[in-house]
Amino acid sequence: MISQEKAALRTQMQSTLRALGTASRHQASTRIQQHLVRSKLWKSAQVIMFFSALPGEPRTVELLRAGLDEGKVCVYPKTEPLKTTIRLFSVKSTERLVRGNLAIMEPEVSKCEEVQPGEVELACVPGLGFDYAGNRLGRGQGYYDRFLSQPEFSGITIGLQFECQLVEKIPTECHDYPVQYLLSEKGLRPAETG
């Protein structure tokens, strides 16, 4: 059963991430950030969606600072737990992020302006694992799959991950939504199609 395969893979990926030392994660995060800000995708996008990194995920706060320095609209998701959906808000400084649902740093809604999904040109997407086709192993809540599959969202999607999170095949279900690009410390690559 696919849900059992996903659960087993989640356990494996969490173990893999724990084994990646703090120094290695820090260095890899820096390389990921450098690859992204030098890319054509970054340069051509004005409205970019980030995520607040959980322990073990590539850091994004430096990307927020880089985007703000370049005058980009930097957007973060705010989870709506009862609906298991996310709303987007533009963030103008790290001080506008507060601890929210699931202990994730989220926009302080009263101090941020809401952004519609259709405005996002480039979306950075987290995951426990990705495969070469861009299929993503999330944490099981479905927030990002629901967001990315909305008809009004038409932005480019990039899965941010460490190279050790790239696997041959992620088990997928009909509601799973793949990303178009994969970005690790080794660089940016389009997801393989067909």
C-alpha positions as CSV (number, residue, x, y, z in Angstrom):
1,M,0.0,0.0,0.0
2,I,1.3,3.4,-1.0
3,S,0.7,5.1,2.4
4,Q,2.8,2.4,4.1
5,E,5.6,2.9,1.5
6,K,5.5,6.6,2.1
7,A,5.6,6.1,5.9
8,A,8.6,3.8,5.6
9,L,10.4,6.3,3.3
10,R,9.6,9.2,5.7
11,T,11.3,7.3,8.5
12,Q,14.3,6.6,6.3
13,M,14.6,10.2,5.1
14,Q,14.3,11.6,8.7
15,S,17.1,9.2,9.7
16,T,19.2,10.3,6.7
17,L,18.7,14.0,7.6
18,R,19.7,13.4,11.2
19,A,22.9,11.8,10.1
20,L,23.8,14.9,8.1
21,G,25.9,16.9,10.5
22,T,25.1,20.6,11.4
23,A,28.2,21.8,9.6
24,S,27.4,19.8,6.5
25,R,23.8,21.1,6.5
26,H,25.0,24.7,6.9
27,Q,27.5,24.4,4.0
28,A,25.0,22.7,1.8
29,S,22.3,25.4,2.6
30,T,24.8,28.1,1.6
31,R,25.5,26.4,-1.7
32,I,21.7,26.0,-2.4
33,Q,21.1,29.7,-1.7
34,Q,24.0,30.6,-4.1
35,H,22.7,28.4,-6.9
36,L,19.2,29.9,-6.6
37,V,20.1,33.6,-6.5
38,R,22.4,33.2,-9.5
39,S,19.7,31.3,-11.5
40,K,17.5,32.8,-14.4
41,L,14.5,31.6,-12.5
42,W,15.3,33.9,-9.5
43,K,16.3,36.8,-11.7
44,S,13.1,36.7,-13.7
45,A,10.7,36.3,-10.8
46,Q,9.4,39.3,-8.8
47,V,7.1,37.5,-6.4
48,I,8.8,34.5,-4.7
49,M,7.3,32.1,-2.2
50,F,9.6,30.7,0.5
51,F,9.1,28.3,3.4
52,S,10.4,28.4,7.0
53,A,12.9,25.6,7.3
54,L,12.2,22.9,9.9
55,P,15.2,21.3,11.6
56,G,17.1,19.3,8.9
57,E,15.7,21.3,5.9
58,P,17.7,23.8,3.8
59,R,17.7,27.3,5.4
60,T,15.7,29.9,3.6
61,V,16.1,33.0,5.8
62,E,19.1,34.2,3.8
63,L,17.0,33.9,0.6
64,L,14.4,36.2,2.2
65,R,17.1,38.8,2.9
66,A,18.5,38.5,-0.6
67,G,15.0,38.8,-2.1
68,L,14.2,41.9,0.0
69,D,17.6,43.5,-0.9
70,E,16.7,43.1,-4.6
71,G,13.2,44.6,-4.1
72,K,11.3,41.3,-4.7
73,V,8.0,40.5,-3.0
74,C,8.9,37.7,-0.6
75,V,5.9,35.5,0.4
76,Y,5.5,32.9,3.2
77,P,2.7,30.5,3.8
78,K,0.4,30.6,6.8
79,T,-1.2,27.3,7.6
80,E,-5.0,27.0,8.2
81,P,-5.0,23.8,10.2
82,L,-8.8,23.3,10.3
83,K,-8.9,23.3,6.4
84,T,-5.3,22.0,6.0
85,T,-4.7,24.8,3.5
86,I,-2.3,27.7,3.4
87,R,-2.7,31.4,2.8
88,L,0.1,33.6,1.6
89,F,1.5,36.8,3.0
90,S,4.3,39.1,1.9
91,V,7.0,39.4,4.6
92,K,9.2,42.5,4.7
93,S,11.6,41.4,7.4
94,T,12.5,38.4,9.5
95,E,10.8,40.1,12.5
96,R,7.4,39.6,10.7
97,L,7.8,35.8,11.1
98,V,6.3,34.3,14.4
99,R,6.0,30.8,15.6
100,G,2.8,29.3,14.3
101,N,1.1,26.0,13.7
102,L,3.4,22.9,14.1
103,A,6.0,25.3,15.6
104,I,6.8,26.6,12.1
105,M,7.7,30.3,11.7
106,E,4.8,31.9,9.8
107,P,3.9,35.5,8.8
108,E,2.4,37.6,11.5
109,V,-0.9,38.2,9.7
110,S,-1.7,41.5,11.4
111,K,1.6,43.0,10.0
112,C,1.7,41.4,6.6
113,E,-0.3,41.9,3.4
114,E,-2.1,38.9,1.9
115,V,-0.9,37.7,-1.5
116,Q,-3.1,35.6,-3.9
117,P,-1.7,32.3,-5.3
118,G,-1.9,33.6,-8.8
119,E,0.6,36.3,-8.0
120,V,3.4,33.9,-7.1
121,E,5.9,33.5,-10.0
122,L,8.4,31.2,-8.2
123,A,7.6,28.8,-5.3
124,C,10.3,27.2,-3.2
125,V,8.8,23.9,-1.9
126,P,10.1,21.8,1.0
127,G,10.0,18.0,1.3
128,L,11.5,15.1,3.1
129,G,12.5,13.6,-0.2
130,F,12.3,14.1,-4.0
131,D,12.9,11.9,-7.0
132,Y,14.3,12.8,-10.4
133,A,10.8,13.3,-11.8
134,G,10.1,16.0,-9.2
135,N,7.8,13.8,-7.1
136,R,7.8,15.0,-3.6
137,L,7.6,13.2,-0.2
138,G,5.9,15.6,2.2
139,R,5.2,15.2,5.8
140,G,1.7,13.7,5.3
141,Q,-0.5,16.7,5.9
142,G,-1.1,17.7,2.2
143,Y,-0.7,21.4,2.6
144,Y,1.6,21.9,-0.4
145,D,-0.2,19.4,-2.7
146,R,-3.4,21.3,-2.1
147,F,-1.8,24.7,-2.7
148,L,0.2,23.7,-5.8
149,S,-2.8,22.0,-7.5
150,Q,-5.0,25.1,-7.3
151,P,-6.0,26.3,-10.8
152,E,-5.1,29.9,-9.9
153,F,-1.5,29.0,-9.1
154,S,0.7,29.0,-12.2
155,G,4.1,29.7,-10.8
156,I,7.3,27.7,-11.3
157,T,8.0,25.2,-8.6
158,I,11.4,24.3,-7.1
159,G,12.0,21.6,-4.6
160,L,14.7,22.6,-2.2
161,Q,16.6,19.7,-0.7
162,F,20.0,18.3,0.2
163,E,21.4,15.9,-2.4
164,C,21.0,13.0,0.1
165,Q,17.2,13.6,-0.1
166,L,17.1,12.7,-3.8
167,V,15.9,9.2,-4.3
168,E,15.2,7.0,-7.4
169,K,11.4,6.8,-6.9
170,I,8.9,8.4,-4.6
171,P,5.6,6.5,-4.3
172,T,2.8,8.7,-5.5
173,E,-0.9,9.0,-5.3
174,C,-3.4,10.9,-7.6
175,H,-3.4,14.0,-5.3
176,D,0.4,14.3,-5.1
177,Y,1.8,17.3,-7.0
178,P,5.4,17.2,-8.4
179,V,7.8,20.2,-8.7
180,Q,9.2,21.4,-12.0
181,Y,12.8,21.9,-10.8
182,L,15.1,20.3,-8.1
183,L,17.7,22.4,-6.3
184,S,20.4,20.9,-4.1
185,E,23.9,21.9,-3.1
186,K,25.0,20.3,-6.4
187,G,22.9,22.8,-8.4
188,L,19.5,23.4,-10.1
189,R,18.1,20.9,-12.5
190,P,14.8,20.5,-14.3
191,A,12.7,17.5,-13.2
192,E,12.9,14.6,-15.6
193,T,9.7,14.2,-17.6
194,G,8.5,11.2,-19.6
